[in-house]
Structure formats: structure tokens, C-alpha cells
């Protein structure tokens, strides 16, 4: 009967993950948009935050400054300041992150700009308007879906481990597999219902925020002007655009170790 411990563990993992997903869905549905949301027109910074969070805001700022020739983004992963005068708080955050030398790797600049006060203020305004998830997505529906997926895999692993145990002849393996199929069905059913009711899963935006982002995309006229280009970056990220050099500039991933930057393959 040792396999029963595996079964209890599977139920605990599946039940907890599904419960947290349900609570996240209830919290997301309970976010009340501000009365003026229907008349609110998203800025590109706001659309970037709702679509991809603080990192997306930093990416948009870098790309916007590069399009205006006030910042050079090299395909080698370096950013160079051309115009040291930022036009808003986001741009000043980026310039400050690059430092007095006027040149820095893009990866640390993105990280510093994403954590700047300007982005936090933007997040607070969006949360106050009911357009963003209050906890920054940590306990949102997207995170809940990921936990349920992990729980489904865990249930399968526990079931296989239980079936691999030496069992007496009075305990058929098929019956044990059916017992483990129940928590697996719970997780898969929860995922299916969530996909039908809530998909797409937004990590940062509330339902009202998602609607405004969708409206912003529909309003784009499809031309190749800067506004449409930056809207694409804000909503889909830098890797959705068709400029190879720009994508290459953001493809370099580094990590800071002591006083040295180490390139990760």
C-alpha cells in the first residue's frame, strides 16, 4: 500500500494548483476598471507594460530612441548614447542606466530601466485604473496555468513511480493507474475550462486592460510608420519585428558576475 502515499501526494499537488488557478481567475475577474477606462487611450508605454511588463517598457524605450537616432543599438549588444537629453522619465531612466560613459551593454541597461521608478509609477497608475494585475502577475492566471501544467506532469511522474513499485498480486496495476487518472483528469479539465473561458492568459493586464490593448492594435492602420512600428514592439516585443540588426542587438544575453560580464551561450 506504499503507492497510496504517491496517490495522496498527487491529489495534494493537483488540488492545490487548481485551487490557486481558480482563485487567480476570481481575482482577475473582480478587478474593477476605473470609470474613465472606456474613454482612456493607451500610450505606447502603457500598452508595453500591459503586454509584457517592465522589460517590455524598457525594450520599447530603447527601440524608440534608436528610431529617432538618439541612441545607437549595435548588433553586438551595445547601446551608445547620441542625445543625452531624455524627453520623458522613461528615456531619462535608460540614459541613466547606460551611465556617464555613454555606452553600455544592452542587457544591464534593460534590467536597470525595467526596475526604475518611472516604470513602477506607470505600473501603479495602471493598477489604480483597473487595467493591470495588482500583484504584477506573480499570482495571476498565467502563473496559475503554469502551475497546473507542472502539477499535471508531477501527477504523471508520481503515477509512473507508483506503478514501478513491487506490488502484490492482489493490487492490479490497472486499478492503480485509474486512481492516478483522477487527479490527472482534474488538472487537464481545469486547463481546458481556463482555456475556453479566459484564454489568452495575460500576465500583466486585467480583462479591461486586454481590451484596450486589443483596441490599440486594431486602430493601427497597417502602414510602416514609426507609430505602427512601435505599437508592434509594445504589443509583441522586439523579436516580432523584421529588422535583423535590431533583433540581434537584443539577442545577447549576459549575466553579471563580480566585476565582469559573462556571455551566456
NORLIN-V51263 format. One record per residue. N is the residue number from 1. SS is DSSP state (@ for helix, = for strand, . for the rest). PSI is psi in whole degrees, -180 to 180 (none if undefined). OMEGA is omega in degrees with one decimal (NA if undefined). Layout:
{{N;SS;PSI;OMEGA} {N;SS;PSI;OMEGA}}
This chain:
{{1;.;10;-179.3} {2;.;-26;-178.6} {3;@;-20;178.9} {4;@;-34;177.2} {5;@;-39;176.1} {6;@;-39;-179.7} {7;@;-43;178.5} {8;@;-39;177.2} {9;@;-41;178.9} {10;@;-43;178.3} {11;@;-40;-179.9} {12;@;-46;-179.4} {13;@;-48;-178.1} {14;@;-45;-177.7} {15;@;-42;-179.9} {16;@;-43;-179.8} {17;@;-44;-180.0} {18;@;-38;178.3} {19;@;-43;-179.9} {20;@;-35;176.7} {21;@;-42;179.0} {22;@;-42;178.5} {23;@;-39;177.8} {24;@;-40;178.7} {25;@;-39;178.5} {26;@;-42;178.8} {27;@;-40;179.9} {28;@;-40;179.9} {29;@;-24;-176.5} {30;@;-8;179.4} {31;.;119;-177.6} {32;.;119;177.4} {33;.;152;176.6} {34;.;153;-176.7} {35;.;-29;-176.8} {36;.;8;-177.1} {37;@;-38;-178.1} {38;@;-26;179.8} {39;@;0;-175.2} {40;.;133;173.9} {41;.;120;-176.4} {42;.;138;166.5} {43;.;167;179.1} {44;@;-36;177.2} {45;@;-43;179.1} {46;@;-43;178.0} {47;@;-38;179.0} {48;@;-43;-179.9} {49;@;-46;-178.8} {50;@;-28;-178.2} {51;@;-35;-174.3} {52;@;7;176.4} {53;@;-166;-175.9} {54;@;-38;179.8} {55;@;-38;179.4} {56;@;-36;177.0} {57;@;-43;178.0} {58;@;-43;178.3} {59;@;-46;-179.3} {60;@;-43;-179.3} {61;@;-44;179.0} {62;@;-46;-178.2} {63;@;-41;179.5} {64;@;-45;179.1} {65;@;-35;178.2} {66;@;-38;178.9} {67;@;-30;179.9} {68;.;7;178.7} {69;.;28;175.8} {70;.;-1;178.0} {71;=;136;177.5} {72;=;126;176.4} {73;=;107;-177.3} {74;.;150;179.9} {75;.;-13;177.2} {76;.;-4;177.2} {77;.;19;179.2} {78;=;145;174.7} {79;=;135;-179.6} {80;=;128;-179.3} {81;=;129;174.1} {82;.;-46;178.3} {83;.;110;-175.8} {84;.;4;-178.3} {85;.;105;178.1} {86;.;144;-176.7} {87;.;-12;175.2} {88;.;180;-175.8} {89;@;-36;-179.8} {90;@;-47;-179.0} {91;@;-38;177.5} {92;@;-33;176.6} {93;@;-43;179.0} {94;@;-46;-179.6} {95;@;-41;177.1} {96;@;-36;179.3} {97;@;-33;178.2} {98;@;-36;174.6} {99;.;172;-175.8} {100;.;-22;179.0} {101;.;-17;178.4} {102;.;9;-179.7} {103;=;139;-179.2} {104;=;161;170.0} {105;=;146;-177.2} {106;@;-37;-174.9} {107;@;-49;178.1} {108;@;-30;176.9} {109;@;-45;177.9} {110;@;-45;-177.9} {111;@;-44;-178.6} {112;@;-42;179.9} {113;@;-37;179.7} {114;@;-27;-179.4} {115;.;7;-175.3} {116;.;162;179.7} {117;@;-31;-178.7} {118;@;-39;179.6} {119;@;-39;177.6} {120;@;-39;177.1} {121;@;-40;177.3} {122;@;-44;179.1} {123;@;-43;-179.6} {124;@;-40;179.2} {125;@;-41;-179.2} {126;@;-39;176.8} {127;@;-43;179.0} {128;@;-30;178.7} {129;.;-3;-179.4} {130;.;20;-177.8} {131;.;-19;-177.7} {132;=;156;177.9} {133;.;128;-173.1} {134;.;-37;-175.0} {135;.;16;177.3} {136;.;19;175.5} {137;.;-8;-175.5} {138;.;-34;179.4} {139;.;24;-176.8} {140;.;-176;-176.9} {141;@;-42;-178.8} {142;@;-44;177.6} {143;@;-38;177.8} {144;@;-39;177.3} {145;@;-42;178.2} {146;@;-40;179.3} {147;@;-39;179.4} {148;@;-37;176.4} {149;@;-43;177.1} {150;@;-40;179.1} {151;@;-40;178.8} {152;@;-43;177.6} {153;@;-40;179.8} {154;@;-41;177.7} {155;@;-43;178.4} {156;@;-42;-179.7} {157;@;-43;178.0} {158;@;-38;177.5} {159;@;-44;178.2} {160;@;-39;177.8} {161;@;-40;178.8} {162;@;-40;179.6} {163;@;-24;179.7} {164;@;-12;179.6} {165;.;150;172.3} {166;.;123;-175.2} {167;.;146;174.5} {168;.;159;-176.7} {169;.;-21;-178.4} {170;.;-7;-179.4} {171;.;90;-177.9} {172;.;140;-177.9} {173;@;-30;178.9} {174;@;-40;179.1} {175;@;-39;178.5} {176;@;-41;178.6} {177;@;-38;178.4} {178;@;-36;177.2} {179;@;-41;178.9} {180;@;-20;177.6} {181;@;-24;-178.6} {182;@;-54;176.7} {183;@;-30;176.0} {184;@;-41;177.4} {185;@;-34;177.6} {186;@;-48;-178.7} {187;@;-44;-179.1} {188;@;-39;177.4} {189;@;-39;178.0} {190;@;-41;178.0} {191;@;-41;-178.8} {192;@;-44;179.9} {193;@;-42;-179.9} {194;@;-40;-179.9} {195;@;-39;-179.5} {196;@;-35;-171.7} {197;@;-33;-168.9} {198;@;-19;-175.3} {199;.;139;1.1} {200;.;151;-177.1} {201;.;113;-179.2} {202;.;128;179.2} {203;.;-34;-171.9} {204;.;-32;-172.7} {205;=;143;169.4} {206;.;170;176.4} {207;@;-40;178.0} {208;@;-39;177.4} {209;@;-38;177.5} {210;@;-40;-179.7} {211;@;-40;179.5} {212;@;-37;176.2} {213;@;-42;177.5} {214;@;-39;178.4} {215;@;-37;178.7} {216;@;-40;179.0} {217;@;-41;-179.6} {218;@;-30;-178.7} {219;@;-17;178.0} {220;.;134;-173.4} {221;.;0;175.8} {222;.;0;178.3} {223;.;173;-175.5} {224;.;29;179.4} {225;.;172;-176.2} {226;@;-38;-177.2} {227;@;-46;179.5} {228;@;-40;178.0} {229;@;-48;-178.3} {230;@;-30;174.3} {231;@;-41;177.3} {232;@;-42;178.0} {233;@;-43;-178.0} {234;@;-41;-173.3} {235;@;-38;-172.7} {236;@;-15;179.6} {237;.;169;-175.3} {238;@;-25;-177.0} {239;@;-3;177.5} {240;@;-6;-177.3} {241;.;166;-171.3} {242;.;20;179.2} {243;.;108;-175.0} {244;@;-40;-178.3} {245;@;-39;-179.7} {246;@;-41;176.9} {247;@;-39;180.0} {248;@;-35;-179.7} {249;@;-35;-178.8} {250;@;0;-176.9} {251;@;-13;-178.7} {252;.;126;179.7} {253;.;123;179.6} {254;=;162;172.3} {255;=;145;-177.3} {256;=;130;178.3} {257;=;105;-177.5} {258;.;-121;179.7} {259;.;16;-173.4} {260;=;147;171.4} {261;=;129;-179.7} {262;=;128;179.9} {263;=;134;175.2} {264;.;135;-178.7} {265;.;none;NA}}
